């Protein structure tokens, strides 16, 4: 399988979500967004159909 030497993900394919993380940290962890979820829209990526299917089935 071929991988480009400098792969890039378009900014419009990414969505960021900042939330309050659980776990140790006392009151501080309940007040600030200390966790980040980064999602990638497979449909916005320029990949072959077979690669897209593999990504969606994983």
ZIJOMO-V275854 format. One record per backbone hydrogen bond with DSSP energy under -0.5 kcal/mol. NH is the residue of the N-H (numbers start at 1). CO is the residue of the C=O. Records with the same first field share a line. If there is no record, write none. Layout:
NH: CO + CO
This chain:
7: 4
10: 8
13: 10
14: 11
15: 39
17: 37
19: 35
21: 19
28: 25
29: 26
30: 26 + 27
31: 27 + 28
32: 28
34: 19 + 32
35: 19
37: 17
38: 36
39: 15 + 37
41: 13
42: 40
44: 41
45: 42
47: 45
52: 48
53: 49
54: 50
55: 51
56: 52
57: 53
58: 54
